[in-house]
Amino acid sequence: MANTAQAKKRAKQAEKSRIRNAGQRSNLRTFVKKVIAAVNAGDKEKAQAAYKIVVPIIDSAVNKGIIHKNKAARGQEQTEFKSKSYRLIPDTFSIYLVKKAGLFELRPFLWAQEKLLGH
């Protein structure tokens, strides 16, 4: 526990900023999830619109010190890739072979895209 007046004041300030930062981090995650949800739904226009909304929010979080600039760059790159991914094109559907437990099985191409994207 803080003993000096200065340490007590800093403890109060830290608690206030922790609460404020937690809300802003939560808001950031919510908007990123909206992009991912639109991609998973297959709605290309909605995904790209959500991406355009999330980019300034990520930049704002960097300026406020909520996240590191490298994390922001990585997050923007990943959400951009997901918003423009091949999963959004429904007529891209072909078959490829998967080796599973020593056997080959046929899988749709979209399944491969999901695996590459990590979904």
N, C-alpha and C positions, 0 to 999 in steps of 0.2 A: 504494500500500500504506500502511496505517496506521502512523504513527510513534510516537504516544504510547500509553501503556497504556490510556487511556480510549477512544481510537479503535479500538484492537485489540479491546477488550471489546465495543464497539458493533458492530463488524464481525461478531464471533461471534454476537451476539444477533440481528443482522439476518439472518444466514444461517439460524439456527434458526427464526426466525419465517417466513422465506420458504418453508422446507420445510413447516412446519405449515400455512401459508396455502394452499400449492399443493394439499395433500391435502384441505383443507376445500372449496376451490373445485371440485376434481374431484368430490367427493361431492355438492356442490350441483348440478353439471351432470348427474350421473348421475340424480338424482331428477327433474330437469326433463325429461330424455330419456324417463324412464319414463312421464310424463304424455303426452308427444307420441307415444310408441309405442302407448299404449293408445288414443289418439284415432285414429291411423292404422289400427289394427286394427278400429276401430268398436265397441269395448267401452265403452259409456257408464258403467257402474257402476265398472269398473276405472279408467277415466280420472278420475272424480270422487273415488274413493278415493285415487288417487295424488296428486291435487291437494290433498286435505286433509292428506296427509303432507308435501308439498313446501312449503306455506306457512310452517309453523314453522321449517323448515330455512332458508328465505330470510330470515325475520326474525332468526334466530340469526346468520346470516352478516353482517347489517347491524350487529347489536350487537357483533360481534367485529371489525368494521372490514374485513371481507373484501371487501364490495361496498358501493357508495354507496347511500343510501336511495332515491334516484330510480330507480336501476337495479333495485332490489328491487321498487319499486312497479310499474314497467313490466313486470318479469318476472312478477309475480303477476297482473297484469291480462291479459297475453298468455296465460299458462297457463290462467287461468280461462276466457277466451274460447274457447280451443281445447278445453278439457274439456267445454264446454257447446255446442260448435259444431253446426251443422246437418248436418255430415258424418256425425254419429252416428245420424241418423235415416234408415234405409235406404229407407223408402217415399216420401221426398221426391225424386222423380225426374220431372223434366219436361224439355222440350226448349226451347232458345232458340237464336237465331241469332248467329253469330260472324262478323265481317268479317275475313277473313284474305287478304292479298295481293289485295285488290279483289274477292274472291269471298265469298259467304256460305255458311257450312256449319252444319249442325245439330250441336249438342253437348248432352250431358246436363247437367242443372242442377247435379249434384254436381261436375262438372268446373269450373263457375263458382265454386262454393264453395271448391274447392281453390285456384283462382287468387286469390280474394280473401284466403284465409288465408295465401298465400305458400308453398304446398307444391307 
